[in-house]
Amino acid sequence: MSGWMAGTKRAVAGRVSSIFDPMMRPQQEHRRSQFAALGAEPGRIVFLGDSISEGGLWEEWFPTVEVLNRGIGGETSAQVLDRLDTAINEPRAVFLLIGTNDLTRGLTIDVIERNVRSILQCIRQRSPECTVFVQSVMPRTAARKEELQELNQRLLELCRAATPSTRFIDLWPVLATSEGTLNPHFSEDNLHLNGDGYRAWVDLIRPLVLEPSNQPSAGFTH
C-alpha cells in the first residue's frame, strides 16, 4: 500500500472513530462495569472479543456447557488486553475473536499482532492449562479482503509459534463467499452475523467446544 493510500485510510479511520467512539463509550463502560462487579466464574468456556462475540447467545447455542460471554461491542485488541482480569479466571478454554475494529480504526497489522501476542501471554500466565482458540477475523467486504487475509495469516503464524494448547480456527471456509466477502445470507451489514451466520460459526466450533478436555469431568474445580 502506498504512503498516500495509507495516509488516506488512516484519515478516514480517524473520522469514523471520532463519530462512533463517543457513541459506543457509555455502552462499553456499562458492560465493563458489570464484568468488574461480577468477576469471572472459574471453569467456564469464555467467548472473548468485540460485538461479534457479544452478540452470540452462547448459553443457548451450547446449553450443556458452562460458558461465559465476555464480548464488548466496538472494542479493539488493546482494550481486550486491558480487561483480562475481569474476563478470565481459570477457564476451561478461551475462544478469542478480535481485530476487525482495529482495522476500522486504521491500526496496523503489526499492532494487532503484538496485542494478540500479549493477550495470549497474559492468558497463559493466568491459566497455563487452558486451551486458547484464536479465531480468524471474519470476512467483510471486498475492499477489506486483502488486509483481513494478511492479518489472519499473521494470527495463524502466531499460533504455530505458541504453545500446543494455542490453536487457530479458520472461520472463512464457512462464512466467506468464493470472492472472499462475508456471505450475504449471514449478515445484514457486511460485518455482524445474523442467526444463520451464528449457526454456521457454531456448527464449525461445536466439536472444539465439546472436546472432553473442556467438560466438567476433566478435573477442573469451581
C-alpha positions in Angstrom: 0.0 0.0 0.0 1.4 3.4 -1.0 2.1 6.1 1.6 -0.7 8.2 0.2 -3.3 5.4 0.3 -2.2 4.5 3.9 -2.5 8.1 5.0 -5.9 8.5 3.4 -7.0 5.3 5.1 -5.9 6.5 8.5 -7.6 9.8 8.0 -10.9 8.1 7.1 -10.5 5.7 10.1 -9.9 8.7 12.3 -13.1 10.4 11.2 -15.0 7.1 11.8 -13.6 6.8 15.3 -14.4 10.4 16.2 -18.0 9.8 15.3 -18.7 6.4 16.6 -16.4 6.1 19.7 -18.2 8.7 21.8 -21.5 6.9 20.9 -20.1 3.5 21.9 -18.3 4.5 25.1 -21.2 4.6 27.5 -22.5 1.2 26.4 -19.0 -0.2 26.7 -18.4 1.2 30.1 -21.7 -0.2 31.4 -20.7 -3.6 30.2 -17.2 -3.4 31.6 -18.6 -2.2 35.0 -20.8 -5.3 35.1 -17.8 -7.6 34.4 -15.9 -5.8 37.2 -18.8 -6.3 39.6 -19.4 -9.9 38.7 -15.8 -11.1 38.2 -15.3 -14.2 36.0 -16.6 -17.5 37.2 -13.9 -20.2 37.1 -14.1 -23.3 35.0 -16.1 -21.7 32.1 -15.6 -21.6 28.4 -15.1 -18.0 27.6 -16.0 -16.2 24.4 -13.8 -13.2 24.3 -13.8 -10.3 21.8 -15.9 -7.5 20.4 -19.5 -7.1 19.3 -19.4 -10.3 17.2 -18.7 -12.3 20.4 -21.0 -10.2 22.5 -23.9 -10.9 20.1 -23.7 -14.7 20.4 -26.3 -16.3 22.6 -23.7 -18.8 23.7 -25.7 -20.3 26.6 -28.4 -21.2 24.2 -26.2 -22.4 21.4 -24.4 -24.6 23.9 -27.0 -25.4 26.6 -25.0 -28.3 28.1 -21.8 -26.3 28.5 -20.8 -23.7 31.1 -20.0 -20.7 29.0 -19.2 -17.0 29.7 -19.8 -14.2 27.2 -17.0 -11.6 27.6 -17.5 -9.7 24.3 -17.9 -5.9 24.2 -19.0 -4.1 21.1 -16.6 -1.8 19.4 -13.5 -3.0 21.3 -10.0 -3.3 19.9 -7.3 -5.8 20.7 -5.7 -3.3 23.1 -9.0 -2.9 25.0 -9.5 -6.6 25.4 -5.9 -6.9 26.7 -6.6 -4.2 29.3 -9.6 -6.1 30.8 -8.4 -9.6 31.0 -8.7 -9.6 34.8 -12.5 -9.4 34.6 -12.7 -11.7 31.5 -11.0 -14.9 32.6 -10.5 -16.8 35.8 -9.1 -20.3 35.3 -11.2 -21.0 32.2 -11.5 -24.4 30.6 -11.0 -22.8 27.2 -11.0 -19.3 25.6 -12.4 -18.6 22.1 -10.8 -15.3 21.1 -12.0 -13.2 18.2 -10.6 -9.7 17.9 -9.1 -7.4 15.3 -11.8 -6.1 13.0 -12.3 -2.9 14.9 -8.6 -2.3 15.0 -8.6 -2.3 11.2 -11.6 0.0 11.0 -9.7 2.5 13.2 -6.6 2.4 11.0 -4.4 0.4 13.3 -1.7 -1.6 11.6 -1.5 -5.3 11.4 1.8 -5.2 13.3 0.0 -3.5 16.2 -2.8 -6.0 16.2 -0.4 -8.9 16.1 1.6 -7.5 19.0 -1.6 -7.0 21.1 -2.9 -10.5 20.4 0.5 -12.0 21.3 0.3 -10.1 24.6 -3.3 -11.4 25.2 -2.1 -14.9 24.7 0.8 -14.5 27.0 -1.4 -13.0 29.7 -4.0 -15.8 29.4 -1.2 -18.3 29.6 0.2 -16.7 32.8 -3.2 -16.7 34.4 -4.4 -20.1 33.2 -1.5 -22.2 31.9 -3.6 -25.3 31.4 -6.5 -23.9 29.3 -6.7 -24.1 25.6 -6.9 -20.8 23.7 -8.6 -20.9 20.3 -7.6 -17.9 18.2 -10.4 -17.5 15.6 -9.7 -15.8 12.3 -11.1 -12.3 11.9 -14.2 -12.8 9.8 -14.6 -11.7 6.2 -16.2 -8.4 5.4 -16.4 -6.5 2.1 -14.1 -7.0 -0.9 -12.3 -3.8 0.0 -11.2 -5.4 3.3 -10.3 -8.8 1.8 -6.5 -8.4 1.4 -5.8 -6.9 4.8 -8.0 -9.4 6.6 -6.2 -12.3 4.9 -2.8 -10.8 5.8 -4.0 -10.4 9.4 -5.3 -13.9 9.6 -2.0 -15.3 8.2 -0.2 -13.4 11.0 -2.6 -14.9 13.6 -2.0 -18.4 12.2 1.7 -18.0 12.4 1.4 -16.6 15.9 -0.5 -19.7 17.0 2.0 -22.0 15.3 4.8 -20.4 17.3 2.9 -20.5 20.6 2.3 -23.5 22.9 0.5 -26.6 21.6 -2.6 -25.5 23.6 -2.9 -22.4 21.4 -4.9 -23.3 18.3 -6.0 -21.4 15.2 -9.6 -21.7 13.8 -10.2 -20.5 10.3 -13.8 -19.3 10.0 -13.6 -18.3 6.4 -14.5 -21.7 4.9 -17.9 -21.5 6.4 -18.5 -17.7 6.4 -16.9 -16.3 3.2 -18.0 -16.4 -0.4 -15.7 -17.5 -3.2 -14.8 -13.9 -3.7 -13.6 -13.6 -0.1 -16.5 -11.5 1.2 -18.9 -12.2 4.1 -21.7 -14.4 2.8 -24.7 -12.0 2.4 -27.0 -14.7 3.8 -25.2 -14.4 7.1 -25.3 -10.7 7.7 -27.4 -7.6 7.2 -24.5 -5.1 7.3 -21.4 -7.0 5.9 -19.9 -7.2 9.4 -22.2 -8.6 12.1 -23.8 -12.0 12.0 -27.5 -12.9 11.8 -28.9 -16.2 13.1 -27.8 -18.2 10.1 -24.3 -16.7 10.4 -24.0 -17.7 14.1 -25.3 -21.2 13.3 -22.6 -21.7 10.6 -20.0 -20.5 13.2 -21.4 -22.6 16.0 -21.5 -25.7 13.7 -17.8 -25.3 13.0 -16.6 -24.8 16.5 -19.1 -27.2 18.2 -16.6 -30.2 18.2 -14.0 -28.0 19.8 -16.3 -26.6 22.5 -17.5 -30.1 23.3 -14.0 -31.6 23.5 -13.7 -33.9 26.6 -10.9 -31.6 28.0 -13.5 -28.8 28.1 -16.1 -30.6 30.1 -16.6 -30.5 33.9 -15.4 -34.1 34.3 -11.9 -33.0 33.1 -10.7 -32.2 36.5 -11.4 -28.5 36.8 -12.6 -27.2 40.1 -15.1 -24.4 40.8 
